[in-house]
Amino acid sequence: MAKIIVGIHGLANKPEAATLAKWWRQSIAEGLSKNCGLRNHGFEFEMVYYADVFYSRPVPAQKNDEPYVKAKAGALRRYDEGFFDFLGDKVEEVIGLGLDEIKQQLGFTTKLIDRGLKKVLSDLGRYYLKEQDRATVRERLRQVLEDHHDKEILLIAHSMGSIVAYDVLRQLGRDANPPMAVSRLATIGSPIGIAHVKRKMQLEWGRRLRTPSVVSKSWSNFADRRDYVALDAHLRDDYRANSTGIRVHDDRVCNDYPDNPHKSYGYLRTPEFSEYVADFL
């Protein structure tokens, strides 16, 4: 069966669609080459682009201060997880529960939090507050996935794109006869562990969140500890397995992109992520 990698980008305005797709492909190819020795791999790739739903014009080339750049020599490092990472995850869980209780006691409502999201992360706020924008973005991803229903799919979702991906895959799973399956789901720099985002998902998909049923082989979540968007990167405790036993696997990585550990290009060439893609291919 033919294979395809489908990507969906994250927050904020982006360069034009063709440029962004080229830079994602180059980042993935760079990681495959440097980390796995796979050079000149002609993998099929398609980008799901939705920045134009929220912005009237793409970021001009001369004003783009975070383009794709090749990694510096020795910058692509494997993450060395140890005891303090385990301890940190447990502290995050406790603090997260405490913050949820504090919000409830102080009367922070979903409406107030939505307003804050709109100010700080305007795209995410609009996704939740504007139904038409949400429907448009979801339809773009759904259409691309259905167009490739006869192929084995690896879906890579960055940042807010992971929210869109989760929602679309859950929608597909509710169809009486899902038109396709996603072999593998990779979320990178994802905010779906954050309490408010999980609450929004629970309102639509039910209290017990799980791996979407159309994910047939694996779901891996890649996060850098310094990433301000992936504040809670420990998803395994939040999302249970689907009916076929597929459960999210959390993987810490070191994003090498200069001064921005949330940047997609850095995630796409980390050693752990490259190995995941190479195994798929």
NORQUI-V507714 format. One record per backbone hydrogen bond with DSSP energy under -1.0 kcal/mol. CO is the residue of the C=O (numbers start at 0). NH is the residue of the N-H. Records with the same first field share a line. If there is no record, write none. Layout:
# NORQUI-V507714
CO=NH ; NH
This chain:
# NORQUI-V507714
1=151
3=153
4=45
5=155
6=47
7=157
13=58
15=19
16=20
17=21
18=22
19=23
20=24
21=25
22=26
23=27
24=28
25=29
26=30
27=31
28=32
29=33
30=34
31=35 ; 37
32=36
40=42
43=4
45=6
47=8
49=52
50=53 ; 54
59=62
71=74
74=76
81=85
82=86
83=87
84=88
85=89
86=90
87=91
88=92
89=93
90=94
91=95
92=96
93=97
94=98
95=99
96=100
97=101
98=102
99=103
100=104
101=105
102=107
108=112
109=113
110=114
111=115
112=116
113=117
114=118
115=119
116=120
120=124
121=125
122=126
123=127
124=128
125=129
129=133
130=134
131=135
132=136
133=137
134=138
135=139
136=140
137=141
138=142
139=143
140=144
141=145
142=146
143=147
145=148
147=150
151=3
152=183
153=5
154=185
155=7
156=187
157=160
158=161
159=163
160=164
161=165
162=166
163=167
164=168
165=169
166=170
167=171
168=172
171=174
181=215
182=216 ; 217
183=154
184=219
185=156
186=221
187=158
190=193
193=197
194=198
195=199
196=200
197=201
198=202
200=204
201=205
206=208
208=239
211=214
213=181
217=184
218=248
219=186
220=250
221=188
222=252
223=226
228=230
232=234
234=237 ; 238
239=210
241=244
245=241
248=220
250=222
256=259
259=262
262=266
263=267
266=269
269=273
270=274
271=275
272=276
273=277
274=278
275=279
276=280
